[in-house]
Each structure stands twice: as structure tokens, then as C-alpha cells.
């Protein structure tokens, strides 16, 4: 039982997993923001080109 207790204590003190989870959360937030902003920019650029298109014909 003593070996299991020290294994659990060592597991709870280990912060490597917490750090990797934090980095994963930060990366996912950045990617969600990038996708959302690219969607808005794409819609605006499409509207701009649709406004220019009649003048080119």
C-alpha cells in the first residue's frame, strides 16, 4: 500500500500534464479566433469583389 500512496502523491505533484493542457487550450482558442476572423474577412472581400465586378464587364 505504501508504494501505491507514493505513486499517487507523485502523480498529483507532477505538473507536466497540466502545462501541456494549458498549451493545448491556448492553441485551440487562437485557432478558433483565426477561423472566425478569416470568415468575416472573406465575406467582406467577397462583397468588395462583387461590387467591382459589374464595372469590369
C-alpha positions as CSV (number, residue, x, y, z in Angstrom):
1,X,0.0,0.0,0.0
2,X,2.9,2.4,0.7
3,X,4.1,2.1,-2.9
4,X,0.6,3.0,-4.2
5,X,0.4,6.0,-1.9
6,X,3.7,7.4,-3.1
7,X,2.7,6.8,-6.7
8,X,-0.5,8.7,-6.3
9,X,1.3,11.6,-4.5
10,X,3.9,11.7,-7.2
11,X,1.2,11.8,-9.9
12,X,-0.6,14.6,-8.2
13,X,2.6,16.7,-7.8
14,X,3.6,16.3,-11.5
15,X,2.7,19.4,-13.4
16,X,4.0,18.4,-16.9
17,X,0.5,17.3,-17.9
18,X,-1.1,20.5,-16.7
19,X,1.3,22.6,-18.8
20,X,0.6,20.6,-21.9
21,X,-3.2,21.0,-21.4
22,X,-2.7,24.8,-20.9
23,X,-0.8,25.0,-24.2
24,X,-3.5,23.0,-26.0
25,X,-6.2,25.3,-24.7
26,X,-4.3,28.4,-25.8
27,X,-3.7,26.9,-29.2
28,X,-7.4,26.0,-29.6
29,X,-8.5,29.5,-28.6
30,X,-6.1,31.0,-31.1
31,X,-7.3,28.7,-33.9
32,X,-11.0,29.4,-33.2
33,X,-10.3,33.2,-33.3
34,X,-8.3,32.8,-36.5
35,X,-11.1,30.8,-38.2
36,X,-13.8,33.3,-37.1
37,X,-11.8,36.3,-38.2
38,X,-11.0,34.7,-41.6
39,X,-14.7,34.1,-42.1
40,X,-15.5,37.7,-41.6
41,X,-12.7,39.0,-43.7
42,X,-13.6,36.5,-46.5
43,X,-17.2,37.8,-46.5
44,X,-16.1,41.4,-46.8
45,X,-13.6,40.7,-49.6
46,X,-16.2,38.7,-51.5
47,X,-18.6,41.7,-51.2
48,X,-15.9,44.0,-52.4
49,X,-15.1,42.0,-55.5
50,X,-18.8,41.6,-56.2
51,X,-19.1,45.4,-56.2
52,X,-16.2,45.8,-58.5
53,X,-17.2,43.0,-61.0
54,X,-20.0,45.0,-62.8
55,X,-17.5,47.8,-63.6
56,X,-15.1,45.3,-65.2
57,X,-17.8,43.8,-67.5
